[in-house]
């Protein structure tokens, strides 16, 4: 039996992962700011522990992990799912709005990860699944701040993979494209307060897109959860897991764009080494 610790488990990917994990006989620690929302969505279940957790508060993360270990004895899979969005042009976005976004999407993820890793290190086993986004590989007008948080998640995931691998813990960054969850609801997607008319055709158009696309996205969260469970079960999980055809094509396009830039500007790039220096490469 696998024990899951899932943040943001009252809806979206977190809820569906919890539902499928319980359905196959696993134990689930479902974390949400209000645990009553978890029980409202999943009902009562002997293998379900709903815990109160606002990922911005380290003391709540520590308490939730301690409660999970008391109940189930271990944590096998951490799903860092809690997060939210922000849409607005970079110039329109205030420092406070960016900080609030990073507090949840980046610092919250780190807070929960730090709370869980001592358990996994003691076990010498575990899986960490960080919910990133296709926005961790590409970006669009109006999504600069949000994508910056997901680029950060990608960077942390790559480092964690190398740090934790020798300890028996695997790390996967999950990068969904557009999925039919509540992400584009105003309860999850915040809109910047300032509006600058010059950006109406770029960032402004993205605000319109979000409103019109809400609950009409191409991705099926039930199938996404099934894929995530399969990866968690794999003997060797990937570092990067794109989900949905848009995510796959977006990443392929980004890789091709980078390859073209490197090829076109290689001479300029390589001209910046000291003359005669022998490149040792990065570690």
TISERO-298453 format. One line per field, with one value per atom (N, C-alpha, C): x, y negated, z negated. Coordinates in nm, 4 decimals. Layout:
N
px	[X	...]
py	[Y	...]
pz	[Z	...]
***
This chain:
283
px	[0.0838	0.0000	0.0877	0.0568	0.1300	0.0600	0.1382	0.0817	0.1169	0.0131	0.0265	0.0067	0.0836	0.0628	0.0403	-0.0812	-0.1215	-0.1651	-0.1018	-0.1462	-0.2487	-0.3315	-0.4366	-0.5293	-0.5683	-0.6377	-0.7892	-0.8419	-0.9876	-1.0506	-0.9666	-1.0212	-0.9107	-0.9494	-0.8528	-0.7735	-0.6476	-0.5619	-0.5492	-0.5328	-0.5140	-0.6295	-0.7502	-0.8693	-0.8773	-0.8519	-0.8655	-0.7563	-0.6350	-0.5290	-0.5690	-0.6196	-0.6629	-0.7735	-0.8694	-0.9825	-0.9345	-0.8464	-0.7995	-0.7076	-0.6265	-0.5383	-0.6211	-0.7215	-0.8092	-0.8817	-0.9224	-0.9967	-0.9173	-0.7858	-0.7050	-0.6463	-0.6886	-0.6484	-0.5320	-0.4885	-0.3789	-0.4298	-0.3369	-0.3680	-0.3378	-0.4211	-0.4067	-0.4145	-0.3130	-0.3171	-0.3526	-0.4739	-0.5250	-0.5198	-0.4321	-0.4107	-0.4862	-0.5538	-0.6260	-0.6365	-0.6580	-0.6707	-0.7885	-0.8940	-1.0090	-1.0346	-0.9999	-1.0161	-1.1601	-1.2557	-1.3962	-1.4259	-1.3529	-1.3753	-1.3298	-1.2304	-1.1849	-1.2939	-1.3486	-1.4535	-1.5796	-1.6069	-1.7228	-1.7061	-1.5811	-1.5547	-1.5368	-1.4757	-1.4392	-1.5196	-1.5898	-1.6627	-1.5685	-1.6203	-1.5387	-1.4791	-1.3553	-1.2872	-1.1835	-1.1724	-1.0781	-0.9324	-0.9002	-0.7615	-0.7373	-0.8308	-0.8179	-0.7955	-0.6921	-0.6659	-0.6657	-0.7644	-0.7707	-0.7030	-0.6067	-0.5315	-0.5401	-0.5370	-0.5380	-0.3980	-0.3871	-0.2549	-0.2681	-0.2207	-0.1929	-0.0428	-0.0019	0.1390	0.2314	0.1765	0.2595	0.3073	0.2588	0.2891	0.3678	0.4974	0.5803	0.5307	0.4758	0.4299	0.3130	0.2284	0.1180	0.1708	0.2720	0.3311	0.3920	0.4666	0.5289	0.4233	0.3176	0.2107	0.1391	0.1152	0.0464	0.1298	0.2613	0.3493	0.3540	0.3640	0.3654	0.2363	0.1243	-0.0041	-0.0103	0.0431	0.0439	0.1251	0.2424	0.3284	0.2666	0.2032	0.1343	0.0252	-0.0453	-0.1596	-0.1143	-0.0211	0.0128	0.1568	0.2400	0.3743	0.4788	0.4390	0.5330	0.4654	0.5448	0.4954	0.5746	0.5054	0.5729	0.5760	0.4693	0.4603	0.4120	0.4902	0.4489	0.4067	0.2854	0.2374	0.2216	0.3142	0.3063	0.2145	0.0864	-0.0143	-0.0697	-0.0653	-0.1262	-0.0625	-0.1441	-0.0925	-0.2071	-0.1729	-0.2734	-0.2101	-0.2927	-0.2461	-0.2589	-0.1974	-0.2063	-0.1900	-0.2819	-0.2736	-0.2658	-0.1736	-0.1516	-0.0152	-0.0006	0.1282	0.2316	0.3566	0.4637	0.4615	0.4473	0.4465	0.3235	0.2143	0.0925	0.0989	0.1886	0.1896	0.2742	0.2145	0.2859	0.3777	0.4744	0.5632	0.4836	0.3836	0.3040	0.2325	0.1802	0.1110	0.2074	0.3276	0.4269	0.4692	0.4938	0.5360	0.4288	0.3031	0.1947	0.1907	0.2155	0.2151	0.3318	0.4514	0.5674	0.5520	0.4846	0.4647	0.3920	0.2958	0.2212	0.2924	0.3212	0.3681	0.5114	0.5947	0.7365	0.7699	0.7560	0.7936	0.7031	0.5769	0.4878	0.5312	0.5677	0.6179	0.7436	0.8344	0.9576	0.9289	0.8350	0.8006	0.7511	0.6612	0.6067	0.7140	0.7943	0.9002	0.9990	1.0393	1.1322	1.0717	0.9407	0.8753	0.8687	0.8539	0.8353	0.9681	1.0697	1.1942	1.2621	1.2612	1.3221	1.2592	1.1285	1.0597	1.1106	1.1184	1.1627	1.3099	1.3921	1.5344	1.5544	1.4746	1.4827	1.4399	1.3435	1.2961	1.3937	1.4754	1.5578	1.4710	1.3542	1.2651	1.1604	1.1059	0.9984	0.9955	0.8839	0.8661	0.8165	0.8729	0.8263	0.7771	0.6510	0.5899	0.5535	0.6269	0.6022	0.5158	0.3995	0.3125	0.3647	0.4290	0.4772	0.3703	0.4092	0.3160	0.3934	0.3202	0.3848	0.4404	0.3824	0.4331	0.5667	0.6199	0.7560	0.8579	0.8109	0.8989	0.8821	0.7602	0.7314	0.6574	0.6367	0.5601	0.4802	0.3838	0.2942	0.2669	0.2188	0.1806	0.0778	0.0955	0.0005	0.0295	0.1211	0.1494	0.2931	0.3593	0.4994	0.5259	0.4481	0.4709	0.4406	0.3298	0.2940	0.4015	0.4425	0.5439	0.6761	0.7087	0.8314	0.8279	0.7112	0.7030	0.7230	0.6724	0.6838	0.8235	0.8900	1.0311	1.1109	1.0766	1.1445	1.1203	0.9983	0.9681	1.0509	1.0662	1.1478	1.2929	1.3474	1.4859	1.5071	1.4167	1.4271	1.4127	1.3227	1.3003	1.4247	1.4917	1.6114	1.7229	1.7395	1.8411	1.8039	1.6774	1.6320	1.6509	1.6255	1.6411	1.7830	1.8823	2.0218	2.0621	2.0067	2.0406	1.9791	1.8562	1.7810	1.7958	1.8364	1.8521	1.9399	2.0578	2.1440	2.0817	1.9751	1.9092	1.7844	1.7634	1.6500	1.5197	1.5280	1.4080	1.4097	1.3033	1.2949	1.2061	1.2425	1.1702	1.1240	0.9982	0.9411	0.8709	0.8970	0.8253	0.7146	0.5913	0.4734	0.4290	0.4236	0.3961	0.2688	0.1532	0.0289	0.0127	-0.0574	-0.1084	-0.2443	-0.3342	-0.4670	-0.5538	-0.6003	-0.6871	-0.8154	-0.9203	-1.0541	-1.0731	-0.9966	-1.0091	-1.0651	-1.0551	-1.1003	-0.9893	-0.8800	-0.7644	-0.7990	-0.8878	-0.9217	-1.0371	-1.0924	-1.1910	-1.1237	-1.2000	-1.1418	-1.0978	-1.1444	-1.0983	-0.9541	-0.9069	-0.7696	-0.6845	-0.7458	-0.6729	-0.7015	-0.5995	-0.6140	-0.5798	-0.6417	-0.6178	-0.5543	-0.4484	-0.3794	-0.4731	-0.4449	-0.5335	-0.5181	-0.3955	-0.3708	-0.3951	-0.4490	-0.4677	-0.4025	-0.3225	-0.2580	-0.3095	-0.3683	-0.4376	-0.3467	-0.2170	-0.1256	-0.1158	-0.1525	-0.1421	-0.2763	-0.3766	-0.5086	-0.5045	-0.4164	-0.4106	-0.3253	-0.2499	-0.1631	-0.2086	-0.1689	-0.2125	-0.3636	-0.4222	-0.5679	-0.6394	-0.5850	-0.6448	-0.6371	-0.5334	-0.5210	-0.6263	-0.6614	-0.7688	-0.8989	-0.9231	-1.0432	-1.0379	-0.9210	-0.9045	-0.9354	-0.8843	-0.9063	-1.0538	-1.1253	-1.2684	-1.3452	-1.3102	-1.3836	-1.3469	-1.2274	-1.1793	-1.2132	-1.2488	-1.2732	-1.3709	-1.3281	-1.4056	-1.4342	-1.3540	-1.3614	-1.2235	-1.1288	-0.9927	-0.9920	-0.8877	-0.8802	-0.8461	-0.7768	-0.7249	-0.8274	-0.8214	-0.9115	-0.8377	-0.8772	-0.8049	-0.8119	-0.9144	-0.9237	-0.8128	-0.7943	-0.6874	-0.5501	-0.5391	-0.4117	-0.3757	-0.4727	-0.4469	-0.4037	-0.4673	-0.4293	-0.2836	-0.2443	-0.1058	-0.0089	-0.0454	0.0412	0.0583	-0.0481	-0.0362	0.0558	0.0455	0.1303	0.2772	0.3065	0.4451	0.4953	0.4090	0.4492	0.4826	0.4199	0.4434	0.5653	0.6116	0.7188	0.8488	0.9222	1.0505	1.1461	1.1471	1.2293	1.1390	1.1058	1.0176	1.0965	1.0336	1.1049	1.1246	1.2220	1.2366	1.1265	1.0971	0.9957	0.8778	0.7572	0.6363	0.5396	0.5411	0.4390	0.3060	0.1975	0.0647	-0.0214	-0.0737	-0.1598	-0.0835	-0.1557	-0.0924	-0.0346	-0.0988	-0.0450	0.0882	0.1007	0.2266	0.3371	0.3057	0.4057	0.4525	0.3591	0.3982	0.4679	0.4266	0.4919	0.6366	0.6628	0.8004	0.8845	0.8283	0.9017	0.9372	0.8432	0.8695	0.9772	0.9743	1.0754	1.2139	1.2255	1.3548	1.4090	1.3210	1.3642	1.4081	1.3373	1.3731	1.5108	1.5360	1.6669	1.7769	1.7515	1.8516	1.8830	1.7810	1.8033	1.8868	1.8570	1.9331	2.0793	2.1014	2.2389	2.3156	2.2514	2.3183	2.3504	2.2558	2.2733	2.3785	2.3844	2.4704	2.5883	2.6188	2.7272	2.8606	2.8952	3.0257	3.0380	2.9342	2.9355	2.9431	2.8645	2.8610	2.9974	3.0615	3.1888	3.3058	3.2844	3.3931	3.4206	3.3378	3.3527	3.4425	3.4944	3.5920	3.7273	3.8078	3.9466	4.0184	4.1019	4.1757	4.2587	4.2476	4.3241	4.2676	4.1618	4.1043	4.0411	4.0577	3.9974	3.8697	3.7609	3.6319	3.6199	3.5946	3.5754	3.4310	3.3434	3.2017	3.1506	3.0213	2.9584	2.9581	2.9454	2.9468	2.8306]
py	[0.1192	0.0000	-0.1247	-0.2200	-0.3450	-0.4539	-0.5363	-0.6498	-0.7786	-0.8514	-0.9750	-1.0948	-1.2001	-1.3300	-1.4308	-1.4845	-1.5663	-1.7037	-1.8087	-1.9440	-1.9920	-2.0852	-2.1336	-2.0220	-1.9385	-1.8134	-1.8249	-1.9449	-1.9575	-1.9752	-1.9939	-2.0111	-1.9906	-1.9923	-1.9832	-1.8542	-1.8634	-1.7460	-1.6782	-1.7580	-1.7000	-1.6127	-1.6600	-1.5832	-1.4539	-1.4620	-1.3425	-1.2408	-1.2861	-1.1930	-1.1229	-1.1996	-1.1413	-1.0394	-1.0720	-0.9811	-0.8493	-0.8581	-0.7357	-0.6548	-0.7236	-0.6517	-0.5755	-0.6393	-0.5707	-0.4546	-0.4746	-0.3719	-0.2459	-0.2557	-0.1357	-0.0799	-0.1374	-0.0817	-0.1490	-0.2647	-0.3379	-0.4233	-0.4714	-0.5673	-0.7073	-0.8038	-0.9395	-1.0401	-1.1238	-1.2434	-1.3587	-1.4098	-1.5135	-1.6472	-1.7339	-1.8618	-1.9725	-2.0554	-2.1700	-2.2750	-2.3986	-2.5030	-2.4748	-2.4179	-2.3785	-2.2293	-2.1431	-1.9979	-1.9570	-2.0393	-2.0041	-1.9957	-2.0727	-2.0666	-1.9325	-1.8722	-1.7393	-1.6358	-1.6379	-1.5414	-1.5664	-1.6928	-1.7222	-1.6625	-1.6586	-1.6063	-1.4553	-1.3997	-1.2575	-1.1730	-1.2370	-1.1621	-1.1095	-1.0213	-0.9584	-0.8284	-0.8025	-0.6824	-0.6417	-0.5132	-0.4715	-0.4995	-0.5103	-0.5349	-0.6800	-0.7688	-0.9103	-0.9910	-1.0740	-1.1688	-1.3080	-1.3884	-1.5266	-1.6162	-1.6958	-1.7816	-1.9265	-2.0163	-2.1591	-2.2039	-2.2675	-2.3130	-2.4297	-2.5432	-2.6560	-2.6495	-2.6230	-2.5930	-2.7098	-2.8262	-2.9421	-2.9398	-2.8449	-2.8441	-2.7178	-2.7307	-2.6137	-2.5336	-2.6000	-2.5260	-2.4347	-2.4775	-2.3915	-2.2727	-2.2953	-2.1860	-2.0818	-2.1261	-2.0321	-1.9534	-2.0226	-1.9551	-1.8532	-1.8875	-1.7957	-1.6709	-1.6876	-1.5728	-1.4845	-1.5449	-1.4661	-1.3863	-1.4486	-1.3786	-1.2638	-1.2859	-1.1812	-1.0608	-1.0856	-0.9756	-0.9014	-0.9750	-0.9076	-0.8148	-0.8571	-0.7788	-0.6620	-0.6866	-0.5840	-0.5312	-0.5966	-0.5451	-0.5863	-0.6397	-0.6736	-0.7658	-0.8215	-0.8971	-0.8487	-0.7926	-0.7370	-0.8331	-0.9096	-1.0004	-1.1367	-1.2394	-1.3775	-1.4388	-1.4921	-1.5641	-1.7108	-1.7929	-1.9373	-1.9982	-2.0005	-2.0422	-2.1815	-2.2278	-2.3563	-2.4697	-2.5578	-2.6707	-2.7532	-2.8658	-2.9511	-3.0290	-3.1012	-3.1749	-3.3247	-3.3969	-3.5428	-3.5852	-3.6676	-3.7127	-3.8651	-3.9158	-4.0593	-4.0844	-4.1933	-4.2269	-4.2484	-4.2260	-4.2419	-4.3825	-4.4850	-4.6223	-4.6503	-4.5813	-4.6018	-4.5362	-4.4398	-4.3564	-4.4200	-4.4369	-4.4994	-4.3990	-4.4509	-4.3645	-4.2782	-4.3373	-4.2616	-4.1452	-4.1659	-4.0583	-3.9464	-3.9828	-3.8814	-3.8040	-3.8753	-3.8087	-3.7122	-3.7538	-3.6658	-3.5385	-3.5518	-3.4361	-3.3429	-3.3996	-3.3184	-3.2529	-3.3210	-3.2634	-3.1295	-3.1181	-2.9929	-2.8958	-2.9392	-2.8474	-2.7996	-2.8810	-2.8454	-2.8209	-2.9231	-2.9068	-2.8063	-2.8003	-2.7000	-2.5593	-2.5394	-2.4089	-2.3714	-2.4672	-2.4390	-2.4079	-2.4796	-2.4571	-2.3146	-2.2699	-2.1344	-2.0301	-2.0545	-1.9594	-1.9430	-2.0541	-2.0455	-1.9697	-1.9811	-1.9106	-1.7601	-1.7201	-1.5782	-1.5056	-1.5727	-1.5036	-1.4306	-1.4806	-1.4006	-1.2631	-1.2540	-1.1246	-1.0338	-1.0862	-1.0055	-0.9675	-1.0599	-1.0267	-0.9145	-0.9171	-0.8093	-0.6762	-0.6800	-0.5576	-0.5102	-0.6083	-0.5846	-0.5453	-0.6076	-0.5836	-0.6941	-0.7144	-0.8115	-0.8691	-0.9344	-1.0041	-1.1455	-1.2429	-1.3814	-1.4216	-1.4564	-1.4995	-1.6470	-1.7322	-1.8757	-1.9176	-1.9733	-2.0205	-2.1531	-2.1467	-2.2642	-2.3032	-2.3288	-2.3706	-2.3772	-2.3709	-2.4038	-2.5458	-2.6271	-2.7605	-2.7618	-2.6453	-2.6356	-2.6150	-2.6060	-2.5896	-2.7029	-2.7518	-2.8605	-2.9693	-3.0829	-3.1896	-3.2641	-3.3409	-3.4151	-3.5524	-3.6458	-3.7766	-3.7582	-3.8310	-3.8250	-3.7195	-3.6286	-3.5184	-3.5218	-3.6350	-3.6421	-3.6020	-3.6568	-3.6257	-3.4795	-3.4305	-3.2900	-3.1970	-3.2236	-3.1378	-3.1462	-3.2622	-3.2741	-3.1788	-3.1634	-3.0693	-2.9269	-2.8941	-2.7568	-2.7275	-2.8288	-2.8110	-2.7810	-2.8471	-2.8203	-2.6766	-2.6283	-2.4899	-2.3934	-2.4231	-2.3373	-2.3349	-2.4514	-2.4573	-2.3811	-2.3990	-2.3259	-2.1754	-2.1359	-1.9936	-1.9272	-1.9956	-1.9371	-1.9197	-2.0193	-2.0065	-1.8983	-1.8957	-1.7951	-1.6543	-1.6378	-1.5055	-1.4523	-1.5404	-1.4987	-1.4843	-1.5674	-1.5597	-1.4379	-1.4043	-1.3000	-1.1622	-1.1570	-1.0283	-0.9302	-0.9732	-0.8800	-0.8316	-0.8991	-0.8615	-0.7763	-0.7357	-0.6496	-0.7229	-0.8539	-0.9359	-0.9925	-0.9693	-1.0177	-1.1421	-1.2335	-1.3597	-1.3732	-1.4107	-1.4328	-1.5678	-1.6442	-1.7690	-1.7422	-1.7644	-1.7376	-1.8686	-1.8732	-1.9977	-1.9845	-2.0138	-2.0063	-2.1255	-2.1015	-2.2105	-2.2528	-2.3007	-2.3425	-2.2205	-2.2149	-2.1055	-2.1617	-2.0835	-2.1282	-2.1175	-2.1994	-2.2103	-2.3485	-2.3879	-2.5213	-2.6252	-2.5937	-2.6835	-2.8220	-2.8305	-2.9601	-3.0286	-2.9640	-3.0317	-3.1460	-3.2469	-3.3592	-3.3194	-3.2039	-3.1563	-3.1070	-3.0706	-3.0225	-3.1189	-3.1821	-3.2723	-3.4165	-3.4840	-3.6241	-3.7133	-3.8281	-3.9262	-4.0486	-4.1012	-4.2156	-4.3350	-4.4202	-4.5326	-4.6445	-4.6685	-4.7795	-4.7370	-4.8273	-4.8032	-4.9163	-4.8829	-4.9795	-4.9532	-5.0550	-5.0368	-4.9832	-5.0171	-4.9711	-4.8186	-4.7494	-4.6036	-4.5338	-4.6099	-4.5485	-4.4382	-4.4541	-4.3547	-4.2336	-4.2375	-4.1247	-4.0630	-4.1230	-4.0708	-4.0796	-4.1872	-4.2008	-4.0899	-4.0513	-3.9416	-3.8110	-3.7941	-3.6736	-3.6695	-3.7853	-3.7881	-3.7412	-3.7866	-3.7435	-3.5942	-3.5473	-3.4036	-3.3196	-3.3611	-3.2851	-3.2757	-3.3854	-3.3854	-3.2968	-3.3039	-3.2286	-3.0807	-3.0467	-2.9084	-2.8303	-2.8989	-2.8336	-2.7168	-2.5987	-2.4740	-2.4266	-2.4761	-2.4250	-2.3825	-2.3665	-2.3284	-2.1868	-2.1550	-2.0275	-1.9088	-1.9347	-1.8249	-1.7682	-1.6367	-1.5643	-1.5369	-1.6001	-1.5800	-1.4372	-1.3622	-1.2222	-1.1419	-1.1615	-1.0914	-1.1395	-1.2675	-1.3178	-1.2505	-1.2362	-1.1705	-1.0260	-0.9579	-0.8197	-0.8130	-0.9093	-0.9135	-0.9397	-1.0280	-1.0610	-0.9403	-0.8664	-0.7450	-0.6438	-0.6321	-0.5370	-0.5756	-0.7038	-0.7490	-0.7266	-0.7512	-0.7279	-0.5814	-0.4911	-0.3476	-0.2982	-0.3770	-0.3308	-0.3088	-0.2062	-0.1789	-0.2960	-0.3563	-0.4735	-0.5826	-0.6784	-0.7871	-0.8913	-0.9596	-1.0622	-1.1884	-1.2683	-1.4000	-1.4929	-1.4882	-1.5750	-1.4921	-1.5306	-1.4646	-1.5694	-1.5957	-1.6839	-1.6095	-1.6819	-1.6216	-1.6996	-1.6292	-1.6908	-1.7227	-1.7210	-1.7436	-1.8838	-1.9832	-2.1196	-2.1295	-2.0585	-2.0594	-1.9940	-1.8828	-1.8125	-1.9010	-1.9603	-2.0434	-2.1707	-2.2249	-2.3451	-2.3205	-2.2088	-2.1762	-2.1457	-2.0717	-2.0437	-2.1725	-2.2663	-2.3939	-2.4743	-2.4733	-2.5464	-2.4871	-2.3543	-2.2905	-2.3246	-2.3265	-2.3606	-2.5064	-2.5947	-2.7368	-2.7579	-2.6897	-2.7023	-2.6485	-2.5333	-2.4752	-2.5701	-2.6366	-2.7318	-2.8503	-2.9026	-3.0170	-2.9790	-2.8615	-2.8176	-2.8026	-2.7438	-2.7248	-2.8584	-2.9510	-3.0793	-3.1652	-3.1586	-3.2481	-3.1760	-3.0539	-2.9773	-3.0528	-3.1134	-3.1795	-3.2921	-3.3721	-3.4813	-3.4235	-3.3219	-3.2635	-3.2092	-3.1341	-3.0704	-3.1682	-3.2860	-3.3852	-3.4510	-3.4243	-3.4927	-3.4184	-3.2996	-3.2296	-3.2998	-3.2832	-3.3292	-3.2575	-3.3289	-3.2621	-3.1449	-3.0312	-2.9132	-2.8358	-2.8861	-2.8140	-2.6850	-2.5804	-2.4520	-2.4373	-2.4217	-2.4120	-2.2824	-2.2955	-2.1761	-2.1378	-2.2237	-2.1964	-2.2260	-2.2285	-2.2474	-2.1153	-2.1203	-1.9948	-1.9055]
pz	[0.0000	0.0000	0.0000	0.0843	0.0969	0.0166	-0.0513	-0.1240	-0.0508	-0.0150	0.0606	-0.0319	-0.0081	-0.0738	0.0383	0.0469	0.1614	0.1118	0.1628	0.1288	0.2312	0.1892	0.2783	0.3197	0.2218	0.2542	0.2577	0.2437	0.2392	0.3769	0.4803	0.6157	0.7177	0.8448	0.9531	0.9541	0.9959	1.0027	0.8667	0.7621	0.6301	0.5882	0.6119	0.5760	0.6563	0.7852	0.8689	0.8393	0.8092	0.7692	0.6401	0.5441	0.4168	0.4378	0.5215	0.5466	0.6077	0.7067	0.7720	0.6810	0.6012	0.5087	0.4051	0.3503	0.2545	0.3212	0.4461	0.5171	0.5423	0.5442	0.5672	0.4373	0.3228	0.1950	0.1267	0.1776	0.1151	-0.0007	-0.0813	-0.1871	-0.1360	-0.1761	-0.1249	-0.2393	-0.2463	-0.3311	-0.2382	-0.2514	-0.1623	-0.2347	-0.1903	-0.2568	-0.1843	-0.2620	-0.2085	-0.3177	-0.2781	-0.3792	-0.4724	-0.4182	-0.4992	-0.4770	-0.5724	-0.5529	-0.5270	-0.5663	-0.5418	-0.3926	-0.3117	-0.1673	-0.1101	-0.1739	-0.1304	-0.1577	-0.2773	-0.3108	-0.2274	-0.1970	-0.1125	0.0266	0.0751	0.2096	0.2124	0.1081	0.1095	0.0106	-0.0799	-0.1815	-0.2884	-0.3714	-0.4754	-0.4215	-0.4565	-0.4067	-0.5108	-0.5424	-0.6472	-0.6134	-0.4850	-0.4447	-0.4060	-0.4432	-0.4110	-0.5378	-0.5364	-0.6442	-0.5826	-0.6176	-0.5706	-0.6738	-0.6294	-0.7212	-0.6757	-0.7730	-0.7443	-0.7047	-0.5903	-0.5459	-0.4498	-0.4941	-0.4053	-0.3821	-0.2585	-0.2308	-0.2612	-0.2865	-0.3192	-0.4638	-0.5442	-0.6871	-0.7245	-0.7514	-0.7837	-0.9026	-1.0037	-1.1210	-1.0862	-0.9936	-0.9498	-0.8698	-0.7878	-0.7101	-0.8022	-0.9021	-0.9969	-1.0721	-1.1169	-1.1914	-1.1042	-0.9774	-0.8868	-0.8609	-0.8437	-0.8207	-0.9448	-1.0621	-1.1859	-1.2020	-1.1686	-1.1782	-1.0787	-0.9586	-0.8558	-0.9007	-0.9594	-1.0030	-1.1211	-1.2113	-1.3228	-1.2715	-1.1692	-1.1186	-1.0316	-0.9393	-0.8399	-0.8505	-0.9302	-0.9525	-0.8504	-0.7365	-0.6312	-0.5300	-0.4408	-0.3250	-0.2045	-0.1077	0.0095	0.1272	0.1447	0.2589	0.2104	0.2391	0.2145	0.3466	0.3501	0.4682	0.4300	0.4776	0.4539	0.5593	0.5280	0.6247	0.5974	0.4730	0.4392	0.5190	0.5699	0.6463	0.7013	0.7573	0.8197	0.9323	1.0061	1.1227	1.1052	1.1955	1.2000	1.3447	1.3937	1.5318	1.5332	1.6122	1.6249	1.6861	1.7571	1.8164	1.7068	1.7400	1.6416	1.5817	1.6657	1.6151	1.5291	1.5556	1.4768	1.3390	1.3240	1.2042	1.0947	0.9779	0.8662	0.7979	0.7215	0.6443	0.5467	0.4824	0.3856	0.4528	0.5730	0.6433	0.6819	0.7245	0.7592	0.6349	0.5246	0.4012	0.3513	0.3569	0.3127	0.3969	0.5263	0.6152	0.5835	0.5663	0.5323	0.3952	0.3022	0.1694	0.1766	0.2660	0.2790	0.3721	0.4942	0.5980	0.5792	0.5170	0.5006	0.3541	0.2706	0.1304	0.0598	0.0974	0.0399	0.0766	0.2026	0.2467	0.1691	0.1504	0.0776	-0.0687	-0.1276	-0.2679	-0.2906	-0.2065	-0.2214	-0.1919	-0.0899	-0.0545	-0.1697	-0.2301	-0.3436	-0.4611	-0.4786	-0.5890	-0.5646	-0.4386	-0.4052	-0.3865	-0.3364	-0.3004	-0.4162	-0.5392	-0.6466	-0.6625	-0.6376	-0.6437	-0.5325	-0.4117	-0.2980	-0.3102	-0.3610	-0.3767	-0.4779	-0.5843	-0.6840	-0.6239	-0.5350	-0.4681	-0.3608	-0.3092	-0.1903	-0.0709	-0.0619	0.0519	0.0560	0.1739	0.1889	0.3286	0.3578	0.4852	0.4554	0.5237	0.5148	0.6532	0.6613	0.7872	0.7732	0.8432	0.8375	0.9555	0.9261	1.0337	1.0853	1.1996	1.2696	1.3713	1.4938	1.5986	1.7289	1.8408	1.9671	1.9586	1.8683	1.8420	1.7710	1.7367	1.6856	1.7960	1.9202	2.0363	2.1365	2.1508	2.2440	2.1665	2.2305	2.1665	2.2722	2.2258	2.3143	2.2543	2.3348	2.2795	2.1676	2.0612	1.9509	1.8466	1.8763	1.7840	1.7306	1.7416	1.7039	1.5601	1.4661	1.3246	1.2956	1.3481	1.3251	1.3819	1.5053	1.5666	1.4911	1.4362	1.3576	1.2382	1.1747	1.0621	1.1094	1.2258	1.2744	1.3294	1.3850	1.4194	1.2931	1.1824	1.0559	1.0109	1.0248	0.9882	1.0717	1.1991	1.2852	1.2368	1.2037	1.1578	1.0287	0.9335	0.8076	0.8307	0.9188	0.9430	1.0006	1.0922	1.1529	1.0504	0.9619	0.8579	0.7570	0.7154	0.6190	0.6736	0.8017	0.8630	0.8409	0.8575	0.8429	0.6964	0.6096	0.4680	0.4007	0.4406	0.3711	0.4344	0.5607	0.6268	0.5508	0.5019	0.4271	0.2965	0.2507	0.1261	0.1494	0.2751	0.3061	0.3315	0.3524	0.3721	0.5136	0.5874	0.7248	0.7313	0.8209	0.8367	0.9812	0.9977	1.1304	1.1326	1.2360	1.2591	1.3601	1.3180	1.4013	1.4647	1.5971	1.6689	1.7521	1.6929	1.7695	1.8627	1.9721	2.0543	2.0009	2.0868	2.0400	2.0054	1.8817	1.8374	1.7795	1.7911	1.7517	1.6002	1.5277	1.3822	1.3498	1.2223	1.1814	1.1906	1.2584	1.2581	1.3111	1.4097	1.4682	1.3972	1.2924	1.2089	1.1343	1.1003	1.0271	0.8870	0.8377	0.7077	0.7142	0.8337	0.8518	0.9331	1.0311	1.1195	1.0789	1.0295	0.9914	1.1113	1.1150	1.2206	1.1568	1.2191	1.1602	1.1502	1.0515	1.0252	1.1278	1.1738	1.2658	1.4100	1.4880	1.6310	1.7094	1.8084	1.8971	2.0375	2.0984	2.2260	2.3354	2.3316	2.4360	2.4415	2.3331	2.3295	2.3542	2.3955	2.4168	2.5224	2.6213	2.7286	2.6976	2.5879	2.5522	2.4202	2.3092	2.1790	2.1636	2.2151	2.2070	2.2806	2.3950	2.4709	2.3934	2.3125	2.2317	2.1214	2.0672	1.9682	2.0318	2.1543	2.2261	2.2557	2.2998	2.3285	2.2050	2.0901	1.9673	1.9347	1.9499	1.9205	2.0176	2.1446	2.2467	2.2480	2.2017	2.2077	2.0818	1.9738	1.8460	1.8603	1.8154	1.8211	1.9634	2.0578	2.1950	2.2437	2.1501	2.1879	2.2445	2.3199	2.3906	2.3006	2.1896	2.1082	2.0120	1.9925	1.9021	1.7706	1.6601	1.5345	1.4810	1.5167	1.4741	1.5411	1.6703	1.7406	1.6944	1.6611	1.6099	1.4789	1.3897	1.2617	1.2828	1.3765	1.4072	1.4538	1.5374	1.5849	1.4704	1.3793	1.2667	1.1751	1.1507	1.0698	1.1367	1.2677	1.3403	1.3276	1.3354	1.3227	1.1805	1.0822	0.9433	0.9179	0.9926	0.9767	1.0543	1.1506	1.2393	1.1627	1.2024	1.1381	1.1553	1.2723	1.2998	1.3557	1.2722	1.3141	1.3923	1.4869	1.5636	1.4805	1.5181	1.4560	1.5053	1.6345	1.6938	1.7425	1.7028	1.7507	1.8040	1.9361	1.9920	1.9982	1.9773	1.9845	2.0834	2.1818	2.2823	2.4092	2.5202	2.6505	2.6613	2.5990	2.6051	2.5319	2.4198	2.3464	2.4280	2.4913	2.5727	2.6870	2.7606	2.8750	2.8294	2.7158	2.6651	2.6282	2.5622	2.5244	2.6479	2.7418	2.8652	2.9384	2.9420	3.0079	2.9370	2.8032	2.7267	2.7493	2.7490	2.7720	2.9115	3.0101	3.1457	3.1541	3.0859	3.0849	3.0226	2.9102	2.8448	2.9360	2.9987	3.0887	3.2035	3.2583	3.3679	3.3213	3.2004	3.1491	3.1252	3.0674	3.0414	3.1729	3.2711	3.4007	3.4669	3.4622	3.5302	3.4609	3.3294	3.2530	3.1868	3.2323	3.1709	3.1737	3.2875	3.2987	3.1972	3.1844	3.0865	2.9450	2.9179	2.7837	2.7426	2.8332	2.7996	2.8011	2.8593	2.8659	2.7318	2.6319	2.5024	2.4051	2.4412	2.3565	2.3619	2.2552	2.2610	2.3754	2.4521	2.5607	2.5076	2.5730	2.5357	2.4182	2.3562	2.2421	2.2900	2.2080	2.2391	2.1568	2.2269	2.1578	2.0803	1.9498	1.8692	1.8545	1.9051	1.8928	1.7546	1.7430	1.6122	1.5369	1.4039	1.3270	1.3643]
***
